């Protein structure tokens, strides 16, 4: 819950302009953050979050290439 609250606050109050995250994405980000895991994703929904919250690798759908 703490990670969820921190990420929610960061997304809505710190990031300018605010970044509204879907509730499912919030839970995914909070789980990744609290367990210190890497997130593998194909979309930009987590791009505004710094690595202290979510370490991620993004897969480009068209090429299959991965970038951090």
Backbone as CSV, one residue per row, in Angstrom:
resi,resn,N_x,N_y,N_z,CA_x,CA_y,CA_z,C_x,C_y,C_z
1,UNK,0.819,-1.190,0.000,0.000,0.000,0.000,0.866,1.257,0.000
2,UNK,1.991,1.204,0.716,2.867,2.377,0.781,3.406,2.731,-0.610
3,UNK,3.864,1.733,-1.341,4.379,1.978,-2.694,3.272,2.515,-3.597
4,UNK,2.080,1.983,-3.484,0.940,2.462,-4.271,0.702,3.951,-3.994
5,UNK,0.660,4.318,-2.713,0.400,5.706,-2.328,1.511,6.633,-2.830
6,UNK,2.764,6.203,-2.721,3.886,7.016,-3.188,3.824,7.236,-4.700
7,UNK,3.558,6.188,-5.446,3.497,6.287,-6.902,2.289,7.119,-7.332
8,UNK,1.187,6.950,-6.659,-0.005,7.743,-6.965,0.275,9.227,-6.725
9,UNK,0.873,9.555,-5.592,1.204,10.949,-5.279,2.184,11.512,-6.313
10,UNK,3.229,10.763,-6.612,4.219,11.212,-7.589,3.565,11.478,-8.941
11,UNK,2.724,10.567,-9.387,2.094,10.679,-10.705,1.128,11.853,-10.801
12,UNK,0.425,12.143,-9.707,-0.598,13.187,-9.752,-0.131,14.549,-9.254
13,UNK,0.855,14.577,-8.354,1.243,15.854,-7.739,2.643,16.331,-8.117
14,UNK,3.542,15.432,-8.413,4.927,15.821,-8.686,5.168,15.989,-10.177
15,UNK,4.726,15.037,-10.978,4.913,15.103,-12.424,4.065,16.237,-12.988
16,UNK,4.688,17.055,-13.811,3.976,18.160,-14.462,4.060,17.992,-15.963
17,UNK,2.962,17.917,-16.687,1.600,17.842,-16.167,1.356,16.485,-15.510
18,UNK,0.358,16.442,-14.672,0.021,15.209,-13.952,-0.192,14.064,-14.925
19,UNK,0.146,12.885,-14.481,0.008,11.686,-15.305,-0.979,10.735,-14.630
20,UNK,-2.167,10.663,-15.159,-3.184,9.772,-14.605,-2.870,8.334,-14.994
21,UNK,-2.636,7.493,-14.019,-2.390,6.072,-14.277,-3.660,5.295,-13.992
22,UNK,-3.890,4.264,-14.781,-4.990,3.360,-14.506,-4.727,2.598,-13.220
23,UNK,-5.776,2.194,-12.560,-5.627,1.489,-11.278,-4.832,0.193,-11.427
24,UNK,-5.049,-0.545,-12.508,-4.281,-1.782,-12.696,-2.802,-1.477,-12.870
25,UNK,-2.467,-0.434,-13.650,-1.066,-0.046,-13.818,-0.456,0.409,-12.496
26,UNK,-1.249,1.067,-11.664,-0.755,1.492,-10.349,-0.388,0.284,-9.495
27,UNK,-1.252,-0.729,-9.516,-0.963,-1.935,-8.728,0.251,-2.676,-9.274
28,UNK,0.378,-2.704,-10.582,1.550,-3.338,-11.188,2.814,-2.598,-10.754
29,UNK,2.814,-1.281,-10.871,3.976,-0.482,-10.494,4.290,-0.633,-9.006
30,UNK,3.278,-0.629,-8.167,3.486,-0.776,-6.725,4.057,-2.142,-6.372
31,UNK,3.588,-3.170,-7.030,4.108,-4.517,-6.787,5.562,-4.610,-7.204
32,UNK,5.868,-4.099,-8.392,7.246,-4.103,-8.888,8.156,-3.320,-7.937
33,UNK,7.689,-2.148,-7.512,8.490,-1.306,-6.619,8.728,-1.976,-5.268
34,UNK,7.690,-2.538,-4.685,7.824,-3.113,-3.347,8.650,-4.391,-3.335
35,UNK,8.687,-5.106,-4.438,9.475,-6.340,-4.515,10.822,-6.136,-5.191
36,UNK,11.111,-4.871,-5.593,12.364,-4.523,-6.247,12.618,-5.394,-7.482
37,UNK,11.591,-5.502,-8.325,11.668,-6.298,-9.545,11.842,-5.401,-10.760
38,UNK,12.085,-6.012,-11.904,12.086,-5.307,-13.181,10.734,-5.514,-13.838
39,UNK,10.259,-4.486,-14.528,9.005,-4.556,-15.269,9.331,-4.648,-16.748
40,UNK,8.782,-5.608,-17.411,8.913,-5.773,-18.854,7.604,-5.317,-19.474
41,UNK,7.654,-4.296,-20.354,6.428,-3.706,-20.890,6.575,-3.366,-22.365
42,UNK,5.433,-3.191,-23.019,5.431,-2.786,-24.428,4.794,-1.410,-24.615
43,UNK,4.356,-0.774,-23.533,3.706,0.526,-23.669,4.412,1.598,-22.845
44,UNK,3.923,2.821,-22.948,4.563,3.964,-22.303,3.899,4.345,-20.972
45,UNK,3.046,3.518,-20.443,2.289,3.865,-19.244,3.153,4.095,-18.006
46,UNK,4.365,3.574,-18.010,5.238,3.681,-16.842,6.426,4.605,-17.089
47,UNK,6.501,5.211,-18.255,7.669,6.006,-18.651,7.922,7.206,-17.748
48,UNK,6.892,7.755,-17.130,7.077,8.937,-16.288,7.655,8.611,-14.915
49,UNK,7.692,7.334,-14.567,8.176,6.940,-13.246,9.694,6.766,-13.250
50,UNK,10.379,7.404,-12.303,11.827,7.230,-12.230,12.193,5.826,-11.744
51,UNK,13.435,5.458,-11.953,13.889,4.108,-11.622,13.776,3.794,-10.133
52,UNK,13.736,4.801,-9.287,13.582,4.499,-7.852,12.241,3.832,-7.560
53,UNK,11.269,4.026,-8.456,9.975,3.356,-8.329,9.915,2.100,-9.188
54,UNK,10.222,2.244,-10.463,10.073,1.111,-11.387,11.280,1.026,-12.309
55,UNK,12.004,-0.067,-12.165,13.057,-0.370,-13.128,12.367,-1.133,-14.255
56,UNK,12.515,-0.652,-15.475,11.758,-1.285,-16.552,12.612,-1.488,-17.788
57,UNK,12.188,-2.454,-18.547,12.718,-2.690,-19.884,11.515,-2.632,-20.808
58,UNK,11.653,-1.866,-21.861,10.546,-1.680,-22.793,10.858,-2.437,-24.083
59,UNK,9.912,-3.243,-24.519,10.054,-4.001,-25.759,9.333,-3.239,-26.862
60,UNK,10.048,-2.960,-27.934,9.432,-2.329,-29.093,8.641,-3.396,-29.842
61,UNK,7.351,-3.184,-29.976,6.450,-4.186,-30.550,6.849,-4.535,-31.982
62,UNK,7.172,-3.534,-32.782,7.450,-3.774,-34.187,8.751,-4.523,-34.429
63,UNK,9.761,-4.246,-33.589,11.089,-4.836,-33.825,11.450,-5.947,-32.859
64,UNK,10.819,-5.936,-31.687,11.167,-6.912,-30.660,12.391,-6.526,-29.875
65,UNK,12.957,-5.339,-30.152,14.138,-4.868,-29.438,13.767,-4.408,-28.047
66,UNK,14.683,-4.600,-27.110,14.484,-4.203,-25.735,15.390,-3.022,-25.406
67,UNK,14.832,-2.046,-24.675,15.659,-0.939,-24.203,15.227,-0.586,-22.784
68,UNK,16.142,-0.049,-22.025,15.846,0.357,-20.639,15.439,1.798,-20.606
